[in-house]
Amino acid sequence: MTKTARLYKIEQLIRHRGSVSFAQMLDSLEVSPATLKRDLEYLRDQLGAPIVYDRDSNGYRFDAPAGAAAWRCEKHELPGLWFSERELYSLLMAHQLLAGLDADGTLSRHLQPLLDRIHELLGPGGDSDAQALMKRVKIVSALRRPVPPDSFERMGEALLRRRRLHMRYLTRARGEVSEREVSPQRLVHYRNTWYLDAWCHSRERLLRFALDAVQEARVLTVRAKDLPLRQVQAEMDSGYGIFAGGTRQQALLRFGPQAAPWISREEWHPEQQGRFLDDGSWELRLPYVDETELVMDLLRQGDQVQVLAPDSLRAAVRQRLAAALAAHGGPPAAA
């Protein structure tokens, strides 16, 4: 057990038991008496832990200064390295959630040292609870598109070092592969895959790139062009979904009474406006700049949604419904 782990363990023992004898600490830490004495002195003298010997209980406890509440001693923190047990379990839960987003193990590989450290700090009893917790947290990520680990790591390196990237990128809509030099601005995780918002130096504008469409990437020595985060957010987050760029429009939708209880609790866009109508339906107004994803999501609602405006969005939904009907052998819908 490392020195840092021992310091955590001593604090944990005292905090949980109130008073712990020297022999009990030796038994738990499995170190020599001389090592334990040095650790106690280090906690008191270097880290300011209010640990005192209590003759009545023949053990070590936290000493509350005059007028101080007991919780202040229980919450004593080791500078730069202290987490309470509750915080450790929170970190463990966060690790499990991140692992659920991680189709190819890239994030999990980098987070593994943190996970090992959490298990070490929780100790034997806490570690068994941690294992049980992890077994009872399940993340289901349907239709996710895995990202090659090398691409993801190079994107992260370029973001951290503020360097440009050279990419070979597949534009799926045209089936074309192009060479791009970009300045990464941020990584975005959306609907089970990753995207890179970057300044494209060949197009001279902000674009969003799907990481699973990056065929090759390498970090350049040239410093990246830095844009204010507010500008990135304004240009890339103005409309519904992952598509960015284009003229901003307002969609007006009405969801039937059957879907309304669920849709009314969903955030489709931070700037959306919604209200219940007298018949129990839900009217939703939200901005969009590209209708592609919005149309797909509206089709998933079936007969529970009606596009009220604009006409172009309503026409796009009708066209997709007509094509779907024709694909299933039905007559084409009237225009």
C-alpha positions as CSV (number, residue, x, y, z in Angstrom):
1,M,0.0,0.0,0.0
2,T,1.4,3.4,-1.0
3,K,1.9,6.2,1.5
4,T,-1.0,8.2,0.0
5,A,-3.3,5.2,0.3
6,R,-2.3,4.7,3.9
7,L,-3.1,8.3,4.7
8,Y,-6.5,7.9,3.2
9,K,-7.0,4.7,5.1
10,I,-6.1,6.3,8.5
11,E,-8.5,9.1,7.9
12,Q,-11.2,6.7,6.8
13,L,-10.8,4.5,9.9
14,I,-11.0,7.4,12.3
15,R,-13.9,9.0,10.5
16,H,-16.0,5.8,10.4
17,R,-15.2,4.5,13.9
18,G,-14.7,7.7,15.9
19,S,-11.7,6.3,17.8
20,V,-9.2,3.8,16.6
21,S,-6.4,2.2,18.6
22,F,-2.8,2.0,17.5
23,A,-3.1,-1.8,17.3
24,Q,-6.3,-1.6,15.2
25,M,-4.5,0.7,12.7
26,L,-1.5,-1.6,12.5
27,D,-3.8,-4.5,11.8
28,S,-5.6,-2.7,9.0
29,L,-2.6,-1.1,7.4
30,E,-0.2,-4.0,7.8
31,V,2.8,-1.8,8.4
32,S,5.4,-1.5,11.1
33,P,4.8,0.6,14.2
34,A,7.5,3.1,13.1
35,T,5.8,3.6,9.7
36,L,2.4,4.2,11.3
37,K,3.9,6.7,13.7
38,R,5.5,8.6,10.8
39,D,2.2,8.6,9.0
40,L,0.3,10.0,12.0
41,E,2.9,12.7,12.4
42,Y,2.7,13.6,8.7
43,L,-1.0,13.8,8.9
44,R,-0.9,16.1,11.9
45,D,2.2,18.2,11.2
46,Q,2.2,18.5,7.4
47,L,-1.5,18.1,6.4
48,G,-3.1,19.7,9.5
49,A,-5.3,16.7,10.3
50,P,-6.8,17.3,13.9
51,I,-5.8,13.8,15.1
52,V,-5.3,13.4,18.8
53,Y,-4.7,10.5,21.2
54,D,-7.7,9.9,23.6
55,R,-6.6,8.2,26.8
56,D,-10.2,7.3,27.8
57,S,-10.8,5.3,24.6
58,N,-7.1,4.3,24.2
59,G,-7.4,5.4,20.5
60,Y,-6.9,8.2,18.0
61,R,-9.8,10.5,17.1
62,F,-10.4,13.9,15.5
63,D,-10.2,16.8,17.9
64,A,-12.9,19.5,17.4
65,P,-11.5,23.0,18.2
66,A,-13.4,25.0,20.7
67,G,-16.7,26.2,19.2
68,A,-16.3,24.1,16.0
69,A,-19.1,21.8,14.9
70,A,-18.3,18.1,14.8
71,W,-18.9,17.8,11.1
72,R,-16.0,20.1,10.4
73,C,-13.6,17.5,11.8
74,E,-15.4,14.7,10.0
75,K,-15.0,16.7,6.7
76,H,-11.3,17.4,7.2
77,E,-9.7,17.3,3.8
78,L,-6.2,16.2,2.8
79,P,-5.0,19.0,0.5
80,G,-5.0,18.1,-3.1
81,L,-6.0,14.5,-2.7
82,W,-9.0,14.1,-0.5
83,F,-12.4,12.7,-1.4
84,S,-15.1,11.5,1.0
85,E,-16.5,8.0,0.6
86,R,-19.7,9.5,-1.0
87,E,-17.6,11.4,-3.5
88,L,-15.6,8.3,-4.4
89,Y,-18.9,6.5,-5.1
90,S,-20.0,9.5,-7.2
91,L,-16.7,9.2,-9.2
92,L,-17.3,5.5,-9.6
93,M,-20.8,6.2,-11.0
94,A,-19.4,8.9,-13.4
95,H,-16.8,6.4,-14.6
96,Q,-19.5,3.8,-15.3
97,L,-21.6,6.3,-17.2
98,L,-18.6,7.4,-19.3
99,A,-17.8,3.8,-20.0
100,G,-21.3,3.4,-21.4
101,L,-20.6,6.1,-24.0
102,D,-17.3,4.4,-24.9
103,A,-17.9,2.0,-27.8
104,D,-14.3,1.1,-28.5
105,G,-12.7,1.4,-25.0
106,T,-10.8,4.6,-25.7
107,L,-12.1,6.5,-22.7
108,S,-12.1,3.5,-20.4
109,R,-8.4,2.9,-21.1
110,H,-7.5,6.4,-20.0
111,L,-9.8,6.3,-17.0
112,Q,-8.6,2.9,-15.8
113,P,-5.9,4.4,-13.4
114,L,-8.6,6.5,-11.8
115,L,-10.9,3.5,-11.4
116,D,-8.0,1.5,-9.8
117,R,-7.3,4.3,-7.5
118,I,-11.0,4.6,-6.4
119,H,-11.1,0.8,-5.6
120,E,-7.9,1.1,-3.6
121,L,-9.2,4.1,-1.6
122,L,-12.5,2.4,-0.8
123,G,-10.7,-0.6,0.7
124,P,-11.8,-4.2,0.9
125,G,-15.3,-3.6,2.2
126,G,-16.0,-0.5,0.1
127,D,-14.6,-2.2,-2.9
128,S,-17.1,-5.0,-2.7
129,D,-19.9,-2.4,-2.6
130,A,-18.3,-0.7,-5.6
131,Q,-18.3,-3.9,-7.6
132,A,-22.0,-4.5,-6.7
133,L,-22.8,-0.9,-7.7
134,M,-21.1,-1.3,-11.1
135,K,-23.0,-4.5,-11.8
136,R,-26.3,-2.8,-11.2
137,V,-25.7,0.2,-13.5
138,K,-26.4,-0.7,-17.1
139,I,-25.9,1.7,-20.0
140,V,-27.7,0.8,-23.3
141,S,-26.4,2.7,-26.3
142,A,-28.4,1.7,-29.4
143,L,-27.2,2.5,-32.9
144,R,-23.9,3.8,-31.8
145,R,-21.1,4.4,-34.4
146,P,-17.7,3.4,-33.0
147,V,-14.8,5.8,-33.5
148,P,-11.3,4.4,-34.2
149,P,-9.3,4.9,-30.9
150,D,-6.3,6.5,-32.8
151,S,-8.6,9.2,-34.3
152,F,-10.2,10.0,-31.0
153,E,-6.8,10.3,-29.2
154,R,-5.4,12.5,-31.9
155,M,-8.4,14.8,-31.7
156,G,-7.9,15.0,-28.0
157,E,-4.2,15.7,-28.3
158,A,-4.8,18.5,-30.9
159,L,-7.4,20.1,-28.6
160,L,-5.1,19.9,-25.6
161,R,-2.0,21.2,-27.4
162,R,-3.9,23.7,-29.6
163,R,-2.5,22.3,-32.8
164,R,-4.0,21.9,-36.3
165,L,-5.0,18.5,-37.7
166,H,-4.6,17.1,-41.1
167,M,-7.5,14.7,-42.0
168,R,-8.7,12.5,-44.8
169,Y,-12.5,12.8,-44.4
170,L,-15.4,11.0,-46.0
171,T,-18.4,13.1,-46.8
172,R,-21.1,10.5,-46.9
173,A,-23.7,12.5,-48.7
174,R,-21.5,12.8,-51.8
175,G,-19.4,9.7,-51.2
176,E,-16.2,11.8,-51.5
177,V,-13.0,11.7,-49.6
178,S,-11.2,15.0,-49.2
179,E,-8.0,16.3,-47.5
180,R,-8.7,18.8,-44.8
181,E,-6.6,20.9,-42.5
182,V,-8.6,22.0,-39.5
183,S,-8.2,23.8,-36.2
184,P,-10.1,21.8,-33.5
185,Q,-12.4,23.9,-31.3
186,R,-14.3,21.2,-29.3
187,L,-15.5,17.6,-29.2
188,V,-19.2,16.9,-29.1
189,H,-20.8,13.6,-28.1
190,Y,-24.3,13.3,-29.6
191,R,-26.6,10.3,-29.9
192,N,-23.9,7.7,-29.3
193,T,-21.1,9.0,-31.5
194,W,-18.5,11.8,-31.5
195,Y,-18.2,14.9,-33.6
196,L,-15.4,17.5,-33.9
197,D,-16.3,21.2,-34.3
198,A,-13.4,22.7,-36.1
199,W,-12.3,25.7,-38.3
200,C,-11.8,24.3,-41.8
201,H,-8.9,26.2,-43.4
202,S,-9.8,25.2,-46.9
203,R,-13.5,26.3,-46.6
204,E,-12.6,29.2,-44.2
205,R,-15.5,28.5,-41.8
206,L,-16.6,26.4,-38.9
207,L,-17.7,22.9,-39.7
208,R,-18.8,19.8,-37.8
209,F,-17.0,16.5,-38.6
210,A,-18.2,13.0,-37.6
211,L,-15.2,11.2,-36.1
212,D,-16.3,7.8,-37.5
213,A,-15.9,9.4,-41.0
214,V,-12.3,10.4,-40.4
215,Q,-10.2,7.9,-42.3
216,E,-6.8,9.3,-41.3
217,A,-5.7,12.1,-38.9
218,R,-2.4,13.5,-37.8
219,V,-1.4,16.3,-35.5
220,L,0.5,19.1,-37.1
221,T,3.1,21.4,-35.5
222,V,1.2,24.5,-36.7
223,R,-0.7,26.3,-33.9
224,A,-4.5,26.1,-34.3
225,K,-6.7,29.0,-35.0
226,D,-8.5,29.9,-31.7
227,L,-12.1,31.0,-31.8
228,P,-14.1,32.3,-28.9
229,L,-16.3,29.5,-27.4
230,R,-19.3,31.9,-27.7
231,Q,-18.8,32.1,-31.4
232,V,-18.6,28.3,-31.7
233,Q,-21.7,27.9,-29.7
234,A,-23.6,30.6,-31.6
235,E,-22.8,29.1,-35.0
236,M,-23.0,25.4,-34.2
237,D,-25.7,25.1,-31.6
238,S,-28.3,27.5,-33.0
239,G,-30.7,24.8,-34.4
240,Y,-32.1,21.5,-33.7
241,G,-29.9,18.4,-33.8
242,I,-26.3,17.9,-34.9
243,F,-26.5,19.7,-38.3
244,A,-25.0,23.2,-38.2
245,G,-25.0,26.1,-40.7
246,G,-27.7,27.4,-42.9
247,T,-30.6,29.8,-42.3
248,R,-32.3,29.6,-39.0
249,Q,-36.0,28.8,-39.1
250,Q,-38.8,28.1,-36.5
251,A,-40.7,24.9,-36.5
252,L,-44.2,24.8,-35.0
253,L,-45.4,21.3,-34.0
254,R,-48.4,19.8,-32.3
255,F,-48.2,16.5,-30.5
256,G,-51.3,14.5,-29.8
257,P,-52.7,13.9,-26.3
258,Q,-51.2,10.4,-26.2
259,A,-47.6,11.6,-26.8
260,A,-48.0,15.0,-25.0
261,P,-47.2,13.8,-21.5
262,W,-43.8,12.5,-22.7
263,I,-42.9,15.2,-25.2
264,S,-43.7,18.0,-22.8
265,R,-40.9,16.8,-20.5
266,E,-38.3,16.4,-23.3
267,E,-35.8,19.1,-24.3
268,W,-35.5,19.2,-28.1
269,H,-33.6,22.5,-28.0
270,P,-32.6,24.9,-25.2
271,E,-34.6,27.7,-26.8
272,Q,-37.8,25.7,-27.3
273,Q,-41.2,27.0,-26.2
274,G,-44.1,24.7,-25.4
275,R,-47.6,24.8,-24.1
276,F,-50.6,22.4,-23.5
277,L,-53.7,23.1,-25.6
278,D,-57.2,22.6,-24.4
279,D,-57.6,19.2,-26.0
280,G,-54.5,17.9,-24.1
281,S,-52.1,18.1,-27.0
282,W,-48.7,19.8,-26.7
283,E,-47.6,22.6,-29.0
284,L,-43.9,23.0,-29.4
285,R,-41.9,25.7,-31.1
286,L,-38.2,25.3,-31.7
287,P,-35.4,26.6,-34.0
288,Y,-33.7,24.5,-36.7
289,V,-31.2,25.3,-39.5
290,D,-31.3,21.9,-41.3
291,E,-34.4,19.9,-41.6
292,T,-32.8,16.5,-42.1
293,E,-32.6,15.3,-38.5
294,L,-35.8,17.0,-37.4
295,V,-37.7,15.2,-40.2
296,M,-36.3,11.9,-39.1
297,D,-37.4,12.5,-35.5
298,L,-40.8,13.6,-36.5
299,L,-41.4,10.5,-38.5
300,R,-40.6,8.4,-35.4
301,Q,-43.7,10.0,-33.7
302,G,-46.0,8.6,-36.4
303,D,-49.6,9.9,-36.2
304,Q,-48.9,11.7,-32.9
305,V,-47.3,14.8,-34.5
306,Q,-48.5,17.4,-37.0
307,V,-46.2,20.0,-38.5
308,L,-48.0,23.3,-38.4
309,A,-45.2,25.5,-39.8
310,P,-43.3,26.2,-41.9
311,D,-44.7,24.9,-45.2
312,S,-41.2,23.6,-46.3
313,L,-40.9,21.4,-43.3
314,R,-44.4,20.0,-43.7
315,A,-43.7,19.3,-47.3
316,A,-40.5,17.5,-46.4
317,V,-42.3,15.2,-43.9
318,R,-45.1,14.5,-46.5
319,Q,-42.5,13.6,-49.1
320,R,-40.7,11.2,-46.7
321,L,-44.0,9.6,-45.7
322,A,-45.0,9.1,-49.4
323,A,-41.6,7.5,-50.1
324,A,-42.0,5.2,-47.2
325,L,-45.5,4.2,-48.2
326,A,-44.4,3.5,-51.8
327,A,-41.5,1.4,-50.5
328,H,-44.0,-0.8,-48.6
329,G,-46.2,-1.3,-51.7
330,G,-48.8,1.3,-51.0
331,P,-50.1,4.0,-53.4
332,P,-48.2,7.2,-53.4
333,A,-49.7,10.0,-51.3
334,A,-51.3,12.9,-53.0
335,A,-49.2,16.0,-53.2
